[in-house]
Amino acid sequence: HGQGTAADYERADRVSQQANDQIFDAPRVFHWSTEEKMFWYVNKRKDRKVYLKVDPEKRKKEPLFDHHQLAKRLAQESGEKVKAEDLPIDALEFTAHSKMTFEAFGKSWALSLDDYTLNQLGEKDRSEERSGGYWGDAYQEKGRKTTSPDKQWVAYTKDFNLYIKKTADDEQEIQMSFDGGMGKYYSDEVFWSPDSKNLVALRVTPNVQRKIYFVESSPESQRQPILHSRNYLKPGDALPQKQPVLFDIEKKESFAVDPTIILNQYSIDHISWREDSRAYTFEYNQRGHQLYQVFSVDRKSGETTPIITEKSKTFFSYNRFSGKKYRKDVQDGREIIWASERDGWNHLYLYDGATGKVKNQITQGEWVVREVVHVDQEQRSIIFAGSGKEEGQDPYFIQYYKVNFDGSGLTALTHENANHNATFSSDYTTFVDSYSRVDSPQTTVLRSVKNGNVLMELEQADVDDLLASGWKYPEVFHAKGRDKVTDIWGIIVRPSNFDPQNTYPVIEYIYAGPQGSFVPKNFGAYPHLAALAELGFIVVQIDGMGTSNRSKKFHDVSYKNLKDGGFPDRILWMKEAAKKYPYMDLNRVGIFGTSAGGQNSTAGVLFHPEFYKVAVSSAGSHDNRMDKLWWNEQYMGYPIGPQYAESSNVDNAYRLQGRLMLIVGEMDDNVDPSTTMQVVNALIKADKDFELVFVPGAGHGSGGSFGERKRRDFFVKNLLGVDPPVWEHQKEILPH
């Protein structure tokens, strides 16, 4: 039984290139119209791509437009060949009844559905597209001016201080602050009260910005290298300290927040005014992420009152990835809905916005709220996504619910044993629900928010061609973790020519970043896993302890301990799987990952050499002192202590016993590529054998197609003991 043969490589390439194209009738994106009671979506069928619209009230599904008419008109106007069954349009939007715009052939177009008049709007101006910008530039001033809600005033900064002036008088300016200066200035981020009588500005003590540098060795624009730099704060670096200051523009008074109550900030943000201008609020995250507070500041007196205080002995999951920090002010802040893990699970609480006391816990139990979808202040109800509540289901499966503010009336809107993805109508009366599992193709239905009843069947995925190609469903597997109580969940991927009489090395694809959970839950071909399996491996992916979306205790395993990576749970999981499936050869286990997964995969062979024998690590954050401040301090703690060295792949490189390949992109501005080179340096000093793949011009990632081929060959050679087939273009010059 051949493994690692040329035929296996050819099959792996086919899986990589074709697998996703063999899934039909599984739409993922649904667009609700705000002007009409309808939604539309694109559906890829076996023979064509169709644009469909649905009228929820009439339970009617029909083409969004005449595909042949549009193809004909677009061909006439563009001079290009256009197929009705595969329209080359993108960024489609409805602008009014029976009118829509879209992009095609690098241009923007407007179409009237009444008579199929098509007008070219011009070249698409890519310069208008906005991006979030580079994260390292978050603290840079932008020189903005802010107009008051009544349009009478404009606020701005000059010479480190805050100024305002009448919009009708460009000459007369009023200086509001006088204590700004070099080393402590007023930010140009200003927040006006709704009645335009007050504003809040931030008095900033700036930090020193760290830069990292990259030499682009092989630029396309010139022969000589180019030096690049990025702003890039690392753990332990100084952060700007901000002091909110309230200004009364009539009385020319100001009230600064007492700096002693907001010491050692990680951040001061989310500044917002009450609708009646009686007060403003801001959120304070103390560095170390163990204290998080919401403050209210009275506009007349400047009195500052904490209305929510969240404390943790480990870390408070504040960032956008975790889904755990949520705040919604209702009744103009007289009540607040707040998410917290204080009882060990992520749940919602109702606060009295004036006193800061908890009125009641809204959700509770050994399961987690994953997302708040909608808060209906009139009905005093909440629609949210949760996971782990339904007995007998994968605890990561998302289901949708609604509940009243007082915790009563908890109603499941979805229930099927699958992972659900919902897209709600603008009035939150109906929603599209697409649900699936990795071993069960997608079903798409329209449901009622009232009771979750299915109003209309929309699509059922067709995977016949995928199965006919030999592709096999991943198997969902779970086993007890290190505590012998908690279930650890993962998947097993087998090759299309799988033979249970054969034995297979096992390769784990790992990403153990504490900000989320990562084992796939929706149906898909997952060609990156399936293609690797085709070479003669069993491929697994597991969520061990230390990752998110389970209990707080489960998550806290990562605290000051990223080297743990959930490995004790992962190893037990694979041992249990091998008991059931003896063809899994645990004497030959490999591991690979990218970014945090690159750190994890190297940690596997350094800290668990008795189990993991071969690793490929791409763009690894190998030393948390070298990586970005915001991600690493949350999980590794502040101030910097010995735990950073304990988890460092650089400091522990001397432990290497197995085979290791490191892949790094020259221009990676997400994870400083120097951290990979520091591992290389430590390995050389320890006289350890390894391989390095350095990709000129590449950014953060796995090395592109070249890196993928090198990874495949490394596993084939070191786990199968087979010399990989020579690459096609080398056949004539290399001996076979």
Disulfide bonds with the S-S distance in Angstrom:
none
